[in-house]
Amino acid sequence: MKPLLNTPSPNSLKETEKLIKKWANELELDHKIKKNSVGSIHIINETLAIGLHPKAKNSQELRDLQEQYSKKNIELYYIYPWDTNREKFLTHFQSKLGLDSRKYSARRLKLEVIANDAGNKFMRDYHIQSSANGVGKISIALLDKKTDEVLAVQQFARYRFGVKKGKGSIQTSPVWEGLRLCFKPDVQIYGGASRLQKYFEKEYKPEKIISYVDLSHSSPGSYKTSQGFQNITNWNQESYKWALTSGPHNVKIIDKDGNERYPNIKEINKHKFLNPSRVAGAFGKGVGQLFYDGKLGSRKELRAQSENGELVFNDPILEALGYTRWWTSGQAKWVKELTENA
């Protein structure tokens, strides 16, 4: 059974449910739906479940539910309203079920470093999270020896948070980050991840590799353990996106100079989902710059304007505009120390 590559990406919950039902029926899977505290869970078979648009009290509730399913040997994945190109999820799940029709041994494929432009396009086309930016990024691929078709790509870059300071230090830092690993839809490569990883370690001699796994979209990563990584995840982490669930509301703010400021409603409607980092900044800075055409002022300055009440920094302003937190499972963090390269 080939992946549903030509299926239009749905936007609504109902459209996504129809797509999953169609996909499950075509694959003749024993599909059923269960309701619980976070919403509807689609039980695909005895090893796979999908939670659609889960709404939880916090990240831990989502992780706890995944743990409950894990004890039954079922991997639970979440799909959120902001996840586009949802046919990518179905091809990923199809691979998890072992239904890929094209199967290879990694040892019989050609391995080479390819241009990042080609690697980025491969990720945009096939990876659930698309491509990722990184300094000093490299793209390593496995290709069919006869046709030169790219079948898998893994990308690495210098670790974004741990580089040394000073000119040129990012390019020479021994700490690397594993960015994305992706296989082409309907392709399974036995030993593919290990061969790509081993090549990188041999040729680039990192002293340490950091890797993140999106817990909403994948399992914690048992294959990481087999590659020599240690899980150092902070399981107390909270992770979310801001979601525009009402309004948008025309919230007036008196800025530091005493001027009435109103949000750009059209701009808010363009940003129905926001990463917290997009509106980060001291007090009214992030929201001010994004929606109010510039900084509003410090918390102290905004408090001096009696009409503002508690609307003196990002979070309450976002909530007043109509945003709420939509919780996700967060990330697992893995690290591998290569003492022989130190």
Contacts in CASP RR format, 6 or more apart in sequence:
PFRMAT RR
TARGET T0000
AUTHOR 0000-0000-0000
METHOD contacts of the structure
MODEL  1
MKPLLNTPSPNSLKETEKLIKKWANELELDHKIKKNSVGSIHIINETLAI
GLHPKAKNSQELRDLQEQYSKKNIELYYIYPWDTNREKFLTHFQSKLGLD
SRKYSARRLKLEVIANDAGNKFMRDYHIQSSANGVGKISIALLDKKTDEV
LAVQQFARYRFGVKKGKGSIQTSPVWEGLRLCFKPDVQIYGGASRLQKYF
EKEYKPEKIISYVDLSHSSPGSYKTSQGFQNITNWNQESYKWALTSGPHN
VKIIDKDGNERYPNIKEINKHKFLNPSRVAGAFGKGVGQLFYDGKLGSRK
ELRAQSENGELVFNDPILEALGYTRWWTSGQAKWVKELTENA
1 26 0 8 1.000
1 27 0 8 1.000
1 94 0 8 1.000
1 99 0 8 1.000
1 101 0 8 1.000
2 101 0 8 1.000
2 186 0 8 1.000
3 87 0 8 1.000
3 90 0 8 1.000
3 91 0 8 1.000
3 94 0 8 1.000
3 185 0 8 1.000
3 186 0 8 1.000
4 19 0 8 1.000
4 22 0 8 1.000
4 23 0 8 1.000
4 26 0 8 1.000
4 87 0 8 1.000
4 90 0 8 1.000
4 91 0 8 1.000
5 87 0 8 1.000
5 91 0 8 1.000
5 185 0 8 1.000
7 19 0 8 1.000
7 22 0 8 1.000
7 87 0 8 1.000
7 90 0 8 1.000
9 84 0 8 1.000
9 85 0 8 1.000
9 86 0 8 1.000
9 87 0 8 1.000
10 16 0 8 1.000
10 18 0 8 1.000
10 19 0 8 1.000
10 86 0 8 1.000
11 81 0 8 1.000
13 52 0 8 1.000
13 53 0 8 1.000
13 81 0 8 1.000
16 52 0 8 1.000
16 53 0 8 1.000
16 79 0 8 1.000
16 86 0 8 1.000
17 40 0 8 1.000
17 42 0 8 1.000
17 52 0 8 1.000
19 86 0 8 1.000
19 87 0 8 1.000
19 90 0 8 1.000
20 31 0 8 1.000
20 42 0 8 1.000
20 44 0 8 1.000
20 50 0 8 1.000
20 52 0 8 1.000
20 90 0 8 1.000
21 31 0 8 1.000
23 90 0 8 1.000
23 94 0 8 1.000
24 31 0 8 1.000
24 42 0 8 1.000
24 44 0 8 1.000
25 31 0 8 1.000
27 94 0 8 1.000
27 97 0 8 1.000
27 99 0 8 1.000
29 44 0 8 1.000
29 45 0 8 1.000
29 97 0 8 1.000
30 43 0 8 1.000
30 44 0 8 1.000
30 45 0 8 1.000
30 46 0 8 1.000
31 42 0 8 1.000
31 43 0 8 1.000
31 44 0 8 1.000
31 45 0 8 1.000
32 42 0 8 1.000
32 43 0 8 1.000
33 40 0 8 1.000
33 41 0 8 1.000
33 42 0 8 1.000
33 43 0 8 1.000
34 40 0 8 1.000
34 41 0 8 1.000
34 43 0 8 1.000
35 41 0 8 1.000
36 65 0 8 1.000
37 56 0 8 1.000
37 61 0 8 1.000
37 65 0 8 1.000
38 51 0 8 1.000
38 54 0 8 1.000
38 55 0 8 1.000
38 56 0 8 1.000
38 61 0 8 1.000
38 62 0 8 1.000
38 65 0 8 1.000
39 51 0 8 1.000
39 52 0 8 1.000
39 53 0 8 1.000
39 54 0 8 1.000
39 55 0 8 1.000
40 51 0 8 1.000
40 52 0 8 1.000
41 49 0 8 1.000
41 50 0 8 1.000
41 51 0 8 1.000
41 76 0 8 1.000
42 49 0 8 1.000
42 50 0 8 1.000
42 51 0 8 1.000
42 52 0 8 1.000
43 49 0 8 1.000
43 74 0 8 1.000
44 50 0 8 1.000
44 93 0 8 1.000
44 97 0 8 1.000
45 97 0 8 1.000
46 73 0 8 1.000
46 74 0 8 1.000
47 73 0 8 1.000
47 74 0 8 1.000
47 75 0 8 1.000
47 96 0 8 1.000
47 97 0 8 1.000
48 74 0 8 1.000
48 75 0 8 1.000
48 77 0 8 1.000
48 93 0 8 1.000
48 96 0 8 1.000
48 97 0 8 1.000
49 69 0 8 1.000
49 74 0 8 1.000
49 75 0 8 1.000
49 76 0 8 1.000
49 77 0 8 1.000
50 76 0 8 1.000
50 77 0 8 1.000
50 78 0 8 1.000
50 79 0 8 1.000
50 89 0 8 1.000
50 93 0 8 1.000
51 76 0 8 1.000
51 77 0 8 1.000
51 78 0 8 1.000
51 79 0 8 1.000
52 78 0 8 1.000
52 79 0 8 1.000
53 79 0 8 1.000
53 80 0 8 1.000
53 81 0 8 1.000
54 62 0 8 1.000
54 78 0 8 1.000
54 80 0 8 1.000
54 327 0 8 1.000
55 326 0 8 1.000
55 327 0 8 1.000
56 62 0 8 1.000
56 327 0 8 1.000
57 327 0 8 1.000
58 238 0 8 1.000
58 327 0 8 1.000
59 237 0 8 1.000
59 238 0 8 1.000
59 239 0 8 1.000
59 240 0 8 1.000
59 327 0 8 1.000
59 328 0 8 1.000
59 329 0 8 1.000
59 330 0 8 1.000
60 236 0 8 1.000
60 238 0 8 1.000
61 327 0 8 1.000
62 78 0 8 1.000
62 216 0 8 1.000
62 327 0 8 1.000
62 328 0 8 1.000
62 329 0 8 1.000
63 215 0 8 1.000
63 235 0 8 1.000
63 329 0 8 1.000
63 330 0 8 1.000
65 76 0 8 1.000
66 76 0 8 1.000
66 215 0 8 1.000
66 329 0 8 1.000
69 75 0 8 1.000
69 76 0 8 1.000
70 76 0 8 1.000
75 96 0 8 1.000
75 219 0 8 1.000
77 89 0 8 1.000
77 93 0 8 1.000
77 216 0 8 1.000
77 217 0 8 1.000
77 218 0 8 1.000
78 216 0 8 1.000
78 217 0 8 1.000
78 328 0 8 1.000
78 329 0 8 1.000
79 86 0 8 1.000
79 89 0 8 1.000
80 216 0 8 1.000
80 241 0 8 1.000
80 326 0 8 1.000
80 328 0 8 1.000
81 243 0 8 1.000
81 273 0 8 1.000
81 326 0 8 1.000
82 241 0 8 1.000
82 243 0 8 1.000
82 272 0 8 1.000
82 273 0 8 1.000
83 89 0 8 1.000
83 128 0 8 1.000
88 126 0 8 1.000
88 127 0 8 1.000
88 128 0 8 1.000
89 128 0 8 1.000
89 217 0 8 1.000
91 126 0 8 1.000
91 185 0 8 1.000
91 186 0 8 1.000
92 128 0 8 1.000
94 100 0 8 1.000
94 185 0 8 1.000
94 186 0 8 1.000
95 183 0 8 1.000
95 185 0 8 1.000
95 186 0 8 1.000
95 188 0 8 1.000
98 188 0 8 1.000
100 186 0 8 1.000
100 187 0 8 1.000
100 188 0 8 1.000
101 186 0 8 1.000
102 186 0 8 1.000
102 187 0 8 1.000
102 188 0 8 1.000
103 187 0 8 1.000
103 188 0 8 1.000
103 189 0 8 1.000
103 190 0 8 1.000
104 144 0 8 1.000
104 151 0 8 1.000
104 187 0 8 1.000
104 188 0 8 1.000
104 189 0 8 1.000
104 190 0 8 1.000
105 189 0 8 1.000
105 190 0 8 1.000
105 191 0 8 1.000
106 142 0 8 1.000
106 189 0 8 1.000
106 190 0 8 1.000
106 191 0 8 1.000
106 192 0 8 1.000
106 194 0 8 1.000
106 195 0 8 1.000
107 195 0 8 1.000
108 145 0 8 1.000
109 142 0 8 1.000
109 143 0 8 1.000
109 144 0 8 1.000
109 145 0 8 1.000
109 151 0 8 1.000
109 189 0 8 1.000
109 192 0 8 1.000
110 142 0 8 1.000
110 143 0 8 1.000
110 144 0 8 1.000
110 145 0 8 1.000
110 148 0 8 1.000
111 140 0 8 1.000
111 141 0 8 1.000
111 142 0 8 1.000
111 143 0 8 1.000
111 195 0 8 1.000
111 196 0 8 1.000
111 199 0 8 1.000
112 140 0 8 1.000
112 141 0 8 1.000
112 143 0 8 1.000
113 138 0 8 1.000
113 139 0 8 1.000
113 140 0 8 1.000
113 141 0 8 1.000
114 139 0 8 1.000
114 140 0 8 1.000
114 141 0 8 1.000
114 150 0 8 1.000
114 153 0 8 1.000
115 139 0 8 1.000
116 137 0 8 1.000
116 138 0 8 1.000
116 139 0 8 1.000
116 155 0 8 1.000
118 139 0 8 1.000
118 141 0 8 1.000
118 150 0 8 1.000
119 131 0 8 1.000
119 139 0 8 1.000
119 141 0 8 1.000
119 150 0 8 1.000
119 153 0 8 1.000
119 155 0 8 1.000
120 131 0 8 1.000
120 139 0 8 1.000
121 131 0 8 1.000
122 139 0 8 1.000
122 141 0 8 1.000
122 150 0 8 1.000
122 153 0 8 1.000
122 182 0 8 1.000
122 184 0 8 1.000
123 130 0 8 1.000
123 131 0 8 1.000
123 132 0 8 1.000
123 153 0 8 1.000
123 155 0 8 1.000
123 180 0 8 1.000
123 182 0 8 1.000
124 130 0 8 1.000
124 131 0 8 1.000
126 182 0 8 1.000
126 183 0 8 1.000
126 184 0 8 1.000
126 185 0 8 1.000
127 180 0 8 1.000
127 182 0 8 1.000
128 214 0 8 1.000
128 217 0 8 1.000
129 180 0 8 1.000
129 214 0 8 1.000
129 217 0 8 1.000
131 155 0 8 1.000
131 180 0 8 1.000
132 155 0 8 1.000
132 157 0 8 1.000
132 179 0 8 1.000
132 180 0 8 1.000
133 157 0 8 1.000
134 157 0 8 1.000
134 158 0 8 1.000
134 160 0 8 1.000
134 177 0 8 1.000
134 179 0 8 1.000
135 157 0 8 1.000
135 158 0 8 1.000
135 160 0 8 1.000
135 163 0 8 1.000
135 170 0 8 1.000
135 171 0 8 1.000
136 157 0 8 1.000
136 158 0 8 1.000
136 170 0 8 1.000
136 171 0 8 1.000
137 155 0 8 1.000
137 156 0 8 1.000
137 157 0 8 1.000
137 179 0 8 1.000
138 155 0 8 1.000
138 156 0 8 1.000
138 157 0 8 1.000
138 200 0 8 1.000
138 204 0 8 1.000
139 153 0 8 1.000
139 154 0 8 1.000
139 155 0 8 1.000
140 153 0 8 1.000
140 154 0 8 1.000
140 155 0 8 1.000
140 156 0 8 1.000
140 196 0 8 1.000
140 199 0 8 1.000
140 200 0 8 1.000
141 150 0 8 1.000
141 151 0 8 1.000
141 152 0 8 1.000
141 153 0 8 1.000
142 150 0 8 1.000
142 151 0 8 1.000
142 152 0 8 1.000
142 153 0 8 1.000
142 189 0 8 1.000
142 192 0 8 1.000
142 195 0 8 1.000
142 196 0 8 1.000
143 149 0 8 1.000
143 150 0 8 1.000
143 151 0 8 1.000
144 151 0 8 1.000
149 184 0 8 1.000
150 184 0 8 1.000
151 183 0 8 1.000
151 184 0 8 1.000
151 187 0 8 1.000
151 189 0 8 1.000
152 181 0 8 1.000
152 182 0 8 1.000
152 183 0 8 1.000
152 184 0 8 1.000
152 187 0 8 1.000
152 189 0 8 1.000
152 192 0 8 1.000
152 196 0 8 1.000
153 180 0 8 1.000
153 181 0 8 1.000
153 182 0 8 1.000
154 178 0 8 1.000
154 180 0 8 1.000
154 181 0 8 1.000
154 182 0 8 1.000
154 193 0 8 1.000
154 196 0 8 1.000
154 197 0 8 1.000
154 200 0 8 1.000
155 178 0 8 1.000
155 179 0 8 1.000
155 180 0 8 1.000
155 181 0 8 1.000
156 176 0 8 1.000
156 177 0 8 1.000
156 178 0 8 1.000
156 179 0 8 1.000
156 200 0 8 1.000
156 204 0 8 1.000
156 209 0 8 1.000
157 176 0 8 1.000
157 177 0 8 1.000
157 178 0 8 1.000
157 179 0 8 1.000
158 170 0 8 1.000
158 171 0 8 1.000
158 173 0 8 1.000
158 175 0 8 1.000
158 176 0 8 1.000
158 177 0 8 1.000
159 173 0 8 1.000
159 175 0 8 1.000
159 176 0 8 1.000
159 177 0 8 1.000
159 208 0 8 1.000
159 210 0 8 1.000
160 177 0 8 1.000
162 173 0 8 1.000
162 175 0 8 1.000
163 169 0 8 1.000
163 170 0 8 1.000
163 173 0 8 1.000
163 175 0 8 1.000
164 170 0 8 1.000
164 172 0 8 1.000
164 173 0 8 1.000
174 205 0 8 1.000
174 206 0 8 1.000
174 207 0 8 1.000
174 208 0 8 1.000
174 341 0 8 1.000
174 342 0 8 1.000
175 206 0 8 1.000
175 207 0 8 1.000
175 208 0 8 1.000
175 209 0 8 1.000
175 210 0 8 1.000
176 200 0 8 1.000
176 204 0 8 1.000
176 206 0 8 1.000
176 208 0 8 1.000
176 209 0 8 1.000
176 210 0 8 1.000
177 209 0 8 1.000
177 210 0 8 1.000
177 211 0 8 1.000
177 212 0 8 1.000
178 209 0 8 1.000
178 210 0 8 1.000
178 211 0 8 1.000
178 212 0 8 1.000
181 193 0 8 1.000
181 196 0 8 1.000
183 189 0 8 1.000
183 192 0 8 1.000
193 223 0 8 1.000
193 227 0 8 1.000
194 223 0 8 1.000
194 226 0 8 1.000
194 227 0 8 1.000
197 227 0 8 1.000
200 206 0 8 1.000
201 209 0 8 1.000
201 338 0 8 1.000
201 341 0 8 1.000
205 338 0 8 1.000
205 341 0 8 1.000
206 338 0 8 1.000
206 341 0 8 1.000
207 337 0 8 1.000
207 338 0 8 1.000
207 339 0 8 1.000
207 341 0 8 1.000
207 342 0 8 1.000
208 335 0 8 1.000
208 336 0 8 1.000
208 337 0 8 1.000
208 338 0 8 1.000
209 229 0 8 1.000
209 335 0 8 1.000
209 336 0 8 1.000
209 338 0 8 1.000
210 333 0 8 1.000
210 334 0 8 1.000
210 335 0 8 1.000
211 224 0 8 1.000
211 229 0 8 1.000
211 333 0 8 1.000
211 334 0 8 1.000
211 335 0 8 1.000
211 336 0 8 1.000
212 331 0 8 1.000
212 332 0 8 1.000
212 333 0 8 1.000
212 334 0 8 1.000
213 219 0 8 1.000
213 220 0 8 1.000
213 221 0 8 1.000
213 224 0 8 1.000
213 331 0 8 1.000
213 332 0 8 1.000
213 333 0 8 1.000
213 334 0 8 1.000
214 329 0 8 1.000
214 330 0 8 1.000
214 331 0 8 1.000
215 328 0 8 1.000
215 329 0 8 1.000
215 330 0 8 1.000
215 331 0 8 1.000
215 332 0 8 1.000
216 328 0 8 1.000
216 329 0 8 1.000
216 330 0 8 1.000
220 231 0 8 1.000
220 233 0 8 1.000
220 332 0 8 1.000
221 332 0 8 1.000
221 334 0 8 1.000
224 231 0 8 1.000
224 334 0 8 1.000
225 231 0 8 1.000
227 336 0 8 1.000
228 336 0 8 1.000
229 334 0 8 1.000
229 335 0 8 1.000
229 336 0 8 1.000
230 334 0 8 1.000
230 335 0 8 1.000
230 336 0 8 1.000
231 332 0 8 1.000
231 333 0 8 1.000
231 334 0 8 1.000
232 333 0 8 1.000
232 334 0 8 1.000
232 335 0 8 1.000
233 331 0 8 1.000
233 332 0 8 1.000
233 333 0 8 1.000
233 334 0 8 1.000
234 333 0 8 1.000
237 330 0 8 1.000
237 331 0 8 1.000
238 327 0 8 1.000
239 327 0 8 1.000
239 328 0 8 1.000
239 329 0 8 1.000
239 330 0 8 1.000
239 331 0 8 1.000
240 276 0 8 1.000
240 325 0 8 1.000
240 326 0 8 1.000
240 327 0 8 1.000
240 328 0 8 1.000
241 273 0 8 1.000
241 274 0 8 1.000
241 275 0 8 1.000
241 276 0 8 1.000
241 325 0 8 1.000
241 326 0 8 1.000
241 328 0 8 1.000
242 273 0 8 1.000
242 274 0 8 1.000
242 275 0 8 1.000
242 276 0 8 1.000
242 279 0 8 1.000
242 318 0 8 1.000
242 323 0 8 1.000
242 324 0 8 1.000
242 325 0 8 1.000
242 326 0 8 1.000
243 272 0 8 1.000
243 273 0 8 1.000
243 323 0 8 1.000
243 324 0 8 1.000
243 325 0 8 1.000
243 326 0 8 1.000
244 268 0 8 1.000
244 269 0 8 1.000
244 271 0 8 1.000
244 272 0 8 1.000
244 273 0 8 1.000
244 321 0 8 1.000
244 322 0 8 1.000
244 323 0 8 1.000
245 322 0 8 1.000
245 323 0 8 1.000
245 324 0 8 1.000
246 322 0 8 1.000
247 321 0 8 1.000
247 322 0 8 1.000
248 263 0 8 1.000
248 265 0 8 1.000
248 268 0 8 1.000
248 269 0 8 1.000
248 321 0 8 1.000
248 322 0 8 1.000
249 320 0 8 1.000
249 321 0 8 1.000
249 322 0 8 1.000
250 262 0 8 1.000
250 263 0 8 1.000
250 265 0 8 1.000
251 262 0 8 1.000
251 263 0 8 1.000
251 311 0 8 1.000
251 317 0 8 1.000
251 320 0 8 1.000
251 321 0 8 1.000
252 260 0 8 1.000
252 261 0 8 1.000
252 262 0 8 1.000
252 307 0 8 1.000
253 260 0 8 1.000
253 261 0 8 1.000
253 262 0 8 1.000
253 292 0 8 1.000
253 296 0 8 1.000
253 302 0 8 1.000
253 308 0 8 1.000
253 311 0 8 1.000
253 317 0 8 1.000
254 260 0 8 1.000
254 261 0 8 1.000
254 302 0 8 1.000
254 305 0 8 1.000
254 307 0 8 1.000
254 308 0 8 1.000
255 261 0 8 1.000
255 292 0 8 1.000
255 296 0 8 1.000
255 297 0 8 1.000
255 301 0 8 1.000
255 302 0 8 1.000
255 305 0 8 1.000
256 296 0 8 1.000
256 297 0 8 1.000
256 298 0 8 1.000
256 301 0 8 1.000
256 302 0 8 1.000
256 304 0 8 1.000
256 305 0 8 1.000
258 305 0 8 1.000
261 288 0 8 1.000
261 292 0 8 1.000
261 293 0 8 1.000
261 296 0 8 1.000
262 292 0 8 1.000
263 291 0 8 1.000
263 292 0 8 1.000
263 321 0 8 1.000
264 291 0 8 1.000
264 292 0 8 1.000
264 293 0 8 1.000
267 290 0 8 1.000
267 291 0 8 1.000
268 291 0 8 1.000
268 321 0 8 1.000
271 278 0 8 1.000
271 290 0 8 1.000
273 326 0 8 1.000
274 318 0 8 1.000
274 323 0 8 1.000
278 290 0 8 1.000
279 286 0 8 1.000
279 287 0 8 1.000
279 290 0 8 1.000
279 314 0 8 1.000
279 318 0 8 1.000
280 286 0 8 1.000
280 314 0 8 1.000
281 314 0 8 1.000
282 298 0 8 1.000
282 299 0 8 1.000
282 313 0 8 1.000
283 296 0 8 1.000
283 297 0 8 1.000
283 298 0 8 1.000
283 299 0 8 1.000
283 302 0 8 1.000
283 312 0 8 1.000
283 313 0 8 1.000
283 314 0 8 1.000
284 295 0 8 1.000
284 296 0 8 1.000
284 297 0 8 1.000
284 298 0 8 1.000
284 299 0 8 1.000
284 302 0 8 1.000
284 312 0 8 1.000
284 313 0 8 1.000
284 314 0 8 1.000
284 317 0 8 1.000
285 295 0 8 1.000
285 296 0 8 1.000
285 297 0 8 1.000
285 314 0 8 1.000
286 314 0 8 1.000
287 296 0 8 1.000
287 314 0 8 1.000
287 317 0 8 1.000
287 318 0 8 1.000
287 321 0 8 1.000
288 294 0 8 1.000
288 295 0 8 1.000
288 296 0 8 1.000
288 317 0 8 1.000
289 295 0 8 1.000
291 321 0 8 1.000
296 302 0 8 1.000
299 312 0 8 1.000
299 313 0 8 1.000
302 308 0 8 1.000
302 311 0 8 1.000
302 312 0 8 1.000
302 313 0 8 1.000
303 309 0 8 1.000
303 312 0 8 1.000
310 316 0 8 1.000
311 317 0 8 1.000
311 320 0 8 1.000
END
